[in-house]
Amino acid sequence: MRDIQQVLERWGAWASDVQSGVDYSHIAAGFKGVLPYQSSSRISCCDDDGMIIDATIARLQQLRREEELNALILHYIYQCSKRSIARRWKVSESRVRQIIQIAEGFVEGGLAMLDSGLVMDHQVACNKKQVK
């Protein structure tokens, strides 16, 4: 089982890179002008992994609620804390955690259904062992 949060952190770094060609609007969920551009010093995934995860995120956008997509984008691409998202949306932090967990579960399930490994799977698994 992969660590979906690490996978999404790497995807977020990949998606935030201006070279990736994928554009996630800065206007997401009323955050226009609040989020400065950040240079990417984060660990990113390769383009192949990024495109696979992006396809799963696109399915999330089609099949689930918009707030789940917005929460993933704000948290993993723009690195907004769950607390700041909660304040902005005027909901509890636990509600934002729920929304993100639902979206993470959807993405993890979508990746499992594809039954194809990601290039980063080995790196994420090694990283998980080192943290424990």
C-alpha positions in Angstrom: 0.0 0.0 0.0 1.5 3.4 -1.0 1.6 6.4 1.2 -0.9 8.6 -0.7 0.0 11.7 1.1 3.7 11.5 0.0 2.5 10.7 -3.5 0.3 13.7 -3.6 3.0 16.0 -2.1 5.3 15.0 -5.0 2.4 15.4 -7.5 1.7 18.9 -5.9 5.3 19.9 -6.5 5.2 18.6 -10.1 1.9 20.4 -10.8 3.1 23.7 -9.2 6.1 23.8 -11.5 5.5 26.2 -14.4 7.3 23.8 -16.7 4.8 21.0 -16.3 2.3 22.5 -18.7 -0.6 21.7 -16.3 -2.4 24.8 -15.0 -4.3 24.8 -11.7 -6.0 28.2 -11.3 -4.8 30.5 -8.6 -8.5 31.5 -8.3 -9.4 28.1 -6.7 -12.0 28.5 -3.9 -11.6 32.3 -3.6 -7.9 32.4 -3.0 -7.2 34.8 -5.8 -4.4 37.1 -5.0 -3.7 35.4 -1.7 -1.3 32.8 -2.9 2.1 34.0 -4.1 4.0 32.0 -6.7 6.5 29.7 -4.9 9.6 28.4 -6.6 9.8 24.6 -6.5 12.3 23.4 -4.0 10.1 20.4 -3.1 10.7 16.9 -4.2 8.7 16.3 -7.4 7.6 13.3 -9.3 8.5 12.5 -12.9 6.2 13.5 -15.8 4.8 10.0 -16.3 3.7 9.8 -12.7 2.4 13.3 -12.7 0.2 12.6 -15.8 -1.1 9.4 -14.2 -2.0 11.2 -11.0 -3.4 14.1 -13.0 -5.8 11.7 -14.8 -7.0 10.4 -11.5 -7.5 14.0 -10.2 -9.5 14.7 -13.4 -11.8 11.8 -12.5 -12.2 13.3 -9.0 -13.2 16.5 -10.6 -15.8 14.7 -12.8 -17.3 12.4 -10.2 -17.0 14.1 -6.8 -17.7 17.5 -5.3 -15.7 20.5 -6.2 -14.6 21.2 -2.6 -12.7 18.0 -2.6 -10.7 19.0 -5.7 -10.2 22.5 -4.4 -8.9 21.2 -1.0 -6.4 18.9 -2.7 -5.2 21.7 -4.9 -4.9 24.2 -2.1 -3.2 21.8 0.3 -0.8 19.9 -2.0 -0.1 22.3 -4.8 -0.2 25.6 -3.0 0.8 24.2 0.4 -2.0 25.9 2.3 -2.4 24.5 5.8 -5.7 22.8 6.6 -6.2 25.5 9.2 -5.9 28.3 6.7 -8.3 26.5 4.3 -10.8 26.1 7.2 -10.6 29.8 8.1 -11.0 30.8 4.5 -14.0 28.5 3.9 -15.4 29.3 7.3 -15.7 25.7 8.3 -13.9 23.6 11.1 -10.4 22.3 10.5 -11.8 18.8 11.1 -14.2 19.3 8.2 -11.3 20.2 5.9 -9.4 17.1 7.2 -12.4 15.0 6.3 -12.7 16.5 2.8 -9.0 16.0 2.1 -9.2 12.4 3.4 -12.1 11.6 1.1 -10.3 13.1 -1.9 -7.1 11.2 -0.9 -9.0 8.0 -0.7 -10.6 8.6 -4.1 -7.2 9.2 -5.7 -5.6 6.2 -4.0 -8.5 4.0 -5.2 -8.2 5.4 -8.7 -4.5 4.6 -8.8 -5.2 1.1 -7.4 -7.8 0.5 -10.1 -5.2 1.4 -12.8 -3.1 -1.5 -11.4 0.1 0.1 -12.7 3.0 1.1 -10.5 4.3 4.6 -10.3 8.0 5.3 -10.8 8.1 7.0 -7.4 6.6 4.0 -5.5 10.0 2.6 -4.6 11.2 6.0 -3.4 8.1 6.6 -1.3 8.3 3.1 0.2 12.0 3.7 1.2 11.1 7.1 2.6 8.3 5.6 4.7 10.6 3.0 6.2 13.2 5.7 7.1 10.5 7.8 8.9 9.4 4.9 11.2 
